[in-house]
């Protein structure tokens, strides 16, 4: 992490083709004393010069831009001039698609534009944006400069030879979409049933699951109530819903229901992990990947207390070493593991389980 000094204001450049949006964002963000809005730009060409001369700490970038969209801009910008970026996305299918691609190309996180420019939703969005800008300012993105292609380590041979069903639970937040892709892409086809909470709004979770499904040897889908957790299948909790694992006879199922926020999130990793501790116990493996906050830390402690095996992503490979750090410091995670080694380490632990 590249921590800014307390005396240093975070310099922010706002990029949005809408003059109204630029005014709303610059005015709203300027209210926070830790932020300094050094300018705004109506498109990425104007932004390019301001980035070079004004050296912002963080960019806010509209997803759907004229002349060049946010993804193409990031594809060109990050290898040459890496800078933390928070995307501002519309809750539309095209907006969600571009946002997920932007995360692949180096964006730290995103916020959703409210459906109206007025009211409490706008204030909530601005509060969320301020928080994510502050987190983004601490992230070292220098690794994107002429970034080399890294190989994912893949396990060989059968994962399990026994007949006892195992369940894998994974939690992730900021930076998790890229981390999860690296982990799931390396899953062998006989990987035990896996359930995932990635902090993400509705619509985005389905598109993310569908994307994972295209690159994986296992089936990946957005979870539906009463879906079976079984070998070769990965279930992603829907945005806006809480997901739990329950036992029904000799099978494990997920229950997907409306629920209150836990640790500020719906879905919540703690809700998922608590249910795994209660209903799966010693036959489970818990993994926490990159993310802001502490969601999942206490749930992982509960899992470990039942005899479950547990892992967390190491600081060097995390975008934000928040959730894994909390889980490890509480004693929930047995070991910190680099993201490209994670699937191999998961399989090693699964083979040790009786």
C-alpha positions, 0 to 999 in steps of 0.5 A: 500500500502507498499511504498518503500522509495525513497532511496531504489532500487527495487530488481528484480529477472528475471525468464526465461528459455531462456538464451537470454531472461534473458540477454535481460531482465536483461540488459534492466532493469538494465538501470533504476537507480531505479531498481537493478537486483539481479540475474536471474534463468532458472527455478522456482527451481533455483528461489526458493532458490534465492528468499529465500536468496536474498529477491527480491522486485519483480519477473519477471516470464516467463509464459510458463516454463519447469518442472513447469509453472508460474501458478503452481509456484505461487500457491505454492509460494504465500501462503508461501512466497508472493512477487509481480510478473509481468508475461512475456507472449507470445501472444498465446492462451496457453500463454494467458490462463496461464497468466489469471490463474496467475493473479488469483493466485496473479500475479500483472500484465503482459507484452507481449513478442514482436514477435522479440527480436529487434527493437522498440517493444522490447524497448516499452516492456521494458519500460512497464515492468519497469513501471509495476515493479515499481507499483508492488513494491508498492503492499502489497501482504502479504494477500496471506499468508495462504489466507482465502476464503472470501465470496462474498455478493450476492443481493437477489430479483429482481434487478429492477421492472420498465421497463426503461432500465438501463446501467452499465459501469465498468472500471478496470485495474491492478488487475481488472481481479480478481476484475471483477470476484468477481463482475460479479460472484455475478450478479443476472440473471436479472442484467441490461445490463453491458459494461466493459473496462478492460485494456488488449490486444487483444485475452486476452479480449475474453478469459477473457470474456469466462472465466467470462461466465463460472462462471456467471448467466449472459451472458458474451461475448467479444463485437462486433460492434452493439451488444445490451446492454440488461438485463442479458448480459455483454459486454467486450470491445475488446483489441485494440478497443474503445467501446462506448454506443449509443442509437438506438430507444428504444435500447442501442447498442455498437459501437466497432471501431478502435481508438487512445489511450486515457489516454494511453489505447485502450480500454479506460474507459473514452471513454466508460464513456463519451458515457454513459454520453452522450447517457444514462445519468440518467439511468446509473450506473458507477463503477471504480475498481482497476487500475493504472493511472486515466483513467475513472475519468473524464468520471465518473465526466461527468456521475455523472453530468447527474444524473448517480449513481457512485461507486469506489472500496475502497483502502483496497480491491484494488491492485492499488488504482489509478483509483478509487482514482482519480475518488473519489478525482475529485468528480466523485464517490459517495462512496468507496466500498469494492470489496466483497460488490460491487454488493450488493451496485450496486443493492441497487443504481439501485433500488433507480433509477427511 
